[in-house]
Amino acid sequence: MNLDTPHAANPRRLTLIGAGLAGPLLATLLARDGWDVDLFERRGDPRVHGYAGGRSINLALAERGLNALRSAGVDDDVLKQAVMMRGRMVHAIAGEQRLQRYGKDDSEVIWSISRGDLNIVLLNAAEAAGVRLHFDRRLETVDFEQRVAHFVGEREDIAHDFHALIGCDGAGSHLRAAMQAVVDLGERIEMMPHSYKELEIPPGFDGEFQLEPNALHIWPRGDYMCIALPNDERTFTVTLFLPNEGNPSFATIRNGVEAQALYARDFADALPLIPKLVHDFDANPTGMLATLYLDRWHLDGRAVLIGDAAHAMVPFHGQGMNCAFEDCVALAAHLQRDRDTATAFAAFESERKPNARAIQQMALENYREMSDRVDDADFLLQRELERALAERHPERFVPRYAMVSFRRLPYATAFERGRIQRALLVDATAGRSSLDGLDWAAVDRMVDARLSPLPAEV
């Protein structure tokens, strides 16, 4: 057994578990603020061995995540490898395509980024900031009383003395399991009755994108759908979402040949673009979709969880990474204000937990919008009115998607205002097939009565 004790008594020493995305970002922010930081990762260094990707829906980077990357000084390096997405390109079953913009113009877009590319940028930043990186080190056990964490390496057991542990190790967090063994965290996991499978659209014969690159493509089919996100190497990552039971479902679509038949029937314009559909469907794992809820995120001043380790969510609002990055900024700020980790961890949980719950709920709601409502006539009319009201009342009426993706308004506030705005849109468009003849003065009064002005800075 190796003993890792050179700074054990140092209250300015923080140990982070998990070097995926949130881990190296938080490590960079903390090291730049003067903390002594160790970062442990169970896998090898992707900069040496290549990125060991698993089941991974493409990442959508929005303003909350960009703000965190700016804080770490790596936003330019990341955006060089990202592809801009202006909106949803909706593919009807007959093949027609319609772009639904996310925002008012190209100042309000999101970015598609490879998890592997982003991971490497963040690891380089952490190392440059002075973080000690430890790869091939899996967290095995934690003695919270003695403040010793045991990591298993290739041929060794490492005893690492810590002042405080920060769990950035994802939905299957080993640190969360260690905390749960000594205190009830109130863990609840709610499975979504859907799963997913990843496929790929390669570049065309000319080496270019085979679909419009600056959009997130959606084939909505009611209770199931297919999406495609662009990559900077001119490919698209395709994700098929199906229920676990019913028809069609993963119970009836059991192999690549059956998946090919489903595409021929329901996603006919996509099928010619996916030449390895049968192979990839059979070879790639089926991913599960779940929401993780915890009543408690921290153990006094000895450990705290962030990101998916504390509040994993389904991917349908594209906010999992953005929320985790916002966690990093919030926790770093609390640790800067309150050098006592117990105070900082408690304040961090108090601030972030209601916001995490709000975005988890919005992510679940967004599945129905993406799979079913994006080509619904009532929804499209409400979207038309939503855009008009955003122009008429920019200080009061901000679409919920914009509040979540293009501003840093607390998620909980965006959720509540979004609920009020949705009710207003439903009321104003009830019984209508168009906005012709709408009493705009009455609608303006509804906006003034139901929505207070938003602070300018959010």
Residue pairs with C-beta under 8 A, 6 or more apart in sequence:
1 156
1 157
1 158
1 159
2 156
2 157
2 158
2 159
3 159
3 161
4 158
4 159
4 160
4 161
5 159
5 161
7 13
7 36
7 161
8 147
8 161
8 162
8 163
10 36
10 163
11 163
11 339
11 341
12 34
12 35
12 36
12 163
12 339
13 35
13 36
13 37
13 38
13 162
13 163
14 30
14 35
14 36
14 37
14 38
14 162
14 163
14 164
14 166
14 335
14 341
15 37
15 38
15 39
15 40
15 149
15 160
15 162
15 163
15 164
15 165
15 166
16 23
16 26
16 27
16 37
16 38
16 39
16 40
16 165
16 166
16 168
17 23
17 40
17 139
17 165
17 166
17 167
17 168
17 169
17 173
17 174
17 175
18 40
18 41
18 167
18 168
18 169
18 170
18 173
18 309
19 27
19 39
19 40
19 41
19 43
19 119
19 123
19 126
19 133
19 135
19 168
20 41
20 115
20 119
20 168
20 169
20 170
21 115
21 118
21 119
21 122
21 307
21 321
21 324
21 325
22 168
22 306
22 307
22 308
22 321
22 324
22 325
22 327
22 328
23 39
23 41
23 168
23 169
24 39
24 119
24 122
24 123
24 125
24 126
24 131
25 68
25 69
25 72
25 122
25 125
25 126
25 325
25 328
26 166
26 168
26 306
26 327
26 328
26 331
26 332
27 37
27 39
27 126
27 129
27 131
28 72
28 74
28 122
28 125
28 126
28 129
28 131
29 71
29 72
29 328
29 329
29 332
30 37
30 332
30 335
31 37
31 126
31 129
31 130
31 131
32 72
32 129
33 332
33 335
33 336
35 335
37 126
37 130
37 131
37 132
38 131
38 132
38 134
38 160
38 162
39 126
39 131
39 132
39 133
39 134
40 134
40 137
40 139
40 151
40 160
41 133
41 134
41 135
41 136
41 137
42 136
42 137
42 138
42 139
42 169
42 174
43 52
43 135
43 136
44 52
44 135
44 136
45 123
45 133
45 135
46 52
46 116
46 119
46 120
46 123
47 120
47 123
47 124
51 115
51 116
51 119
51 120
53 115
53 116
54 285
55 196
55 198
55 284
55 285
55 287
56 115
56 198
57 196
57 198
57 229
57 237
57 239
57 287
57 315
58 112
58 113
58 114
58 115
58 229
58 231
58 237
58 239
59 112
59 113
59 114
59 115
59 118
59 318
59 321
60 85
60 110
60 111
60 112
60 113
60 216
60 229
60 318
60 321
60 322
61 69
61 78
61 82
61 110
61 111
61 112
61 113
61 321
61 322
62 110
62 111
62 318
62 319
62 322
62 404
62 405
62 406
63 322
63 405
63 406
63 407
63 408
64 319
64 322
64 323
64 325
64 326
64 405
64 408
65 321
65 322
65 325
65 326
66 75
66 111
67 325
67 326
67 329
67 408
68 325
68 326
68 328
68 329
69 75
69 78
69 325
71 329
71 332
72 122
72 125
73 125
74 121
74 122
74 125
77 121
78 113
78 117
78 118
78 121
79 111
81 113
81 114
81 117
81 118
81 121
81 232
82 111
82 112
82 113
82 232
83 111
83 112
83 113
83 213
83 214
83 230
83 231
83 232
84 106
84 109
84 110
84 111
84 112
84 214
85 102
85 109
85 110
85 111
85 112
85 214
85 215
85 216
85 229
85 230
86 99
86 101
86 102
86 106
86 109
86 214
86 215
87 99
87 100
87 101
87 102
87 103
87 215
87 216
88 99
88 100
88 102
88 215
88 216
88 217
88 218
88 370
88 374
89 97
89 98
89 99
89 100
89 211
89 212
89 215
89 216
89 217
89 218
90 97
90 98
90 99
90 100
90 218
90 220
90 374
90 375
91 97
91 217
91 218
91 219
91 267
91 269
91 270
92 98
92 375
93 219
93 221
93 266
93 268
95 268
95 269
97 212
98 375
99 212
99 215
100 374
100 383
101 108
102 108
102 109
102 110
102 401
102 402
102 405
102 406
103 109
103 402
103 405
103 406
104 387
104 390
104 391
108 402
108 405
108 406
109 214
110 216
110 318
110 405
112 216
112 229
112 230
112 231
114 231
114 232
117 232
123 133
126 133
127 133
134 151
136 153
136 154
137 151
137 152
137 153
137 158
138 151
138 152
138 153
138 174
139 149
139 150
139 151
139 169
139 174
139 175
139 178
140 150
140 151
140 152
140 157
140 174
141 149
141 150
141 178
142 148
142 149
142 150
142 165
142 175
142 178
142 179
142 303
143 149
143 150
144 178
144 179
144 182
144 299
144 302
144 303
147 161
147 162
147 163
147 302
148 159
148 160
148 161
148 162
149 159
149 160
149 162
149 165
150 157
150 158
150 159
150 160
151 157
151 158
151 160
152 158
163 341
164 301
164 302
164 303
164 304
164 341
164 345
165 175
165 302
165 303
165 304
166 303
166 304
166 305
166 306
166 331
167 173
167 174
167 175
167 176
167 179
167 303
167 304
167 305
167 306
167 309
167 310
168 306
168 307
168 309
168 324
169 175
169 176
169 309
170 307
170 308
170 309
170 312
171 290
171 292
171 308
171 309
171 312
173 305
173 308
173 309
175 303
175 305
175 309
176 185
176 187
176 294
176 305
176 309
176 310
178 303
179 185
179 299
179 303
179 305
180 187
182 299
183 296
183 299
184 295
184 296
185 294
185 295
185 296
185 297
186 293
186 294
186 295
186 296
187 292
187 293
187 294
188 292
188 293
188 294
189 290
189 291
189 292
189 293
190 290
190 291
190 293
191 288
191 289
191 290
192 288
192 289
192 290
192 291
192 314
192 364
192 367
193 243
193 244
193 245
194 224
194 241
194 242
194 243
194 244
194 289
194 367
195 241
195 242
195 244
195 250
195 286
195 287
195 288
195 289
196 239
196 240
196 241
196 242
196 286
196 287
196 289
197 239
197 240
197 242
197 250
197 259
197 281
197 284
197 286
197 287
198 237
198 238
198 239
198 240
198 280
198 284
198 287
199 238
199 239
199 240
199 274
199 276
199 277
199 280
199 281
199 284
200 235
200 236
200 237
200 238
200 274
200 276
200 280
201 210
201 211
201 228
201 235
201 236
201 238
201 270
201 273
201 274
202 210
202 235
202 275
202 276
203 209
203 210
203 233
203 234
203 235
204 210
207 234
208 234
209 230
209 234
209 236
210 236
210 273
211 217
211 228
211 230
211 236
211 273
213 230
213 234
214 230
215 230
216 227
216 228
216 229
217 227
217 228
217 229
217 236
218 225
218 226
218 227
218 370
218 374
219 225
219 226
219 227
219 266
219 267
219 270
220 370
220 371
220 372
220 373
220 374
220 375
221 266
221 267
221 371
222 371
222 372
223 243
223 246
223 371
223 372
224 240
224 241
224 242
224 243
224 248
224 249
224 371
225 240
225 241
225 370
225 371
226 238
226 239
226 240
226 241
226 263
226 267
226 270
227 238
227 239
227 241
227 370
228 236
228 237
228 238
228 239
228 270
229 236
229 237
229 239
230 236
231 237
236 273
238 270
238 274
240 259
241 367
241 371
242 248
242 249
242 250
242 253
243 249
243 250
244 250
244 251
245 251
246 252
248 262
248 266
250 286
252 258
253 259
253 262
255 281
255 282
256 277
256 278
256 279
256 280
256 281
256 282
257 278
259 277
259 278
259 281
260 271
260 277
260 278
260 281
263 270
263 271
263 274
263 277
264 271
271 277
274 280
289 314
289 315
290 312
290 314
291 312
291 313
291 314
291 360
291 363
291 364
292 308
292 310
292 311
292 312
292 313
293 311
293 357
293 360
294 305
294 310
294 311
296 349
297 304
297 305
297 306
297 310
297 345
297 348
297 349
297 352
297 353
298 304
298 305
298 345
298 346
298 348
298 349
300 342
300 345
301 340
301 341
301 342
301 343
301 344
301 345
302 341
303 345
304 331
304 341
304 345
304 348
304 349
306 324
306 327
306 328
306 331
307 320
307 323
307 324
307 327
307 328
308 320
308 324
310 327
310 352
310 356
311 323
311 353
311 356
311 357
311 360
312 320
313 319
313 320
313 323
313 356
313 359
313 360
313 363
313 364
314 360
314 363
314 364
314 367
315 363
316 363
316 364
316 366
316 367
316 370
317 359
317 362
317 363
317 366
317 404
318 405
319 359
319 362
319 363
319 404
319 405
319 411
320 363
323 355
323 356
323 359
323 411
326 352
326 408
327 348
327 352
330 348
330 351
330 352
331 344
331 348
334 343
334 344
334 345
334 347
334 348
334 351
335 341
335 344
337 344
338 344
338 347
354 412
355 410
355 411
355 412
356 411
357 412
358 410
358 411
358 412
358 414
358 415
358 416
359 404
359 411
359 415
361 415
362 400
362 404
362 411
362 414
362 415
362 418
369 379
373 379
377 433
378 429
381 429
381 432
381 433
381 434
381 435
382 422
382 425
382 426
382 429
384 435
385 425
385 428
385 429
385 435
385 438
385 443
386 397
386 399
386 421
386 425
387 399
388 435
389 397
389 443
389 447
390 397
390 398
390 399
390 402
392 440
392 444
392 447
393 444
393 447
393 448
393 451
395 453
395 454
395 456
396 447
396 448
396 451
396 452
396 453
396 454
397 421
397 447
397 451
398 407
398 417
398 454
399 421
400 414
400 415
400 417
400 418
400 421
400 422
403 409
403 413
403 414
403 417
403 418
404 411
404 414
407 414
407 458
408 458
409 454
409 458
417 451
420 450
420 451
421 451
424 443
424 446
424 447
424 450
424 451
427 446
428 438
428 443
428 446
429 435
432 438
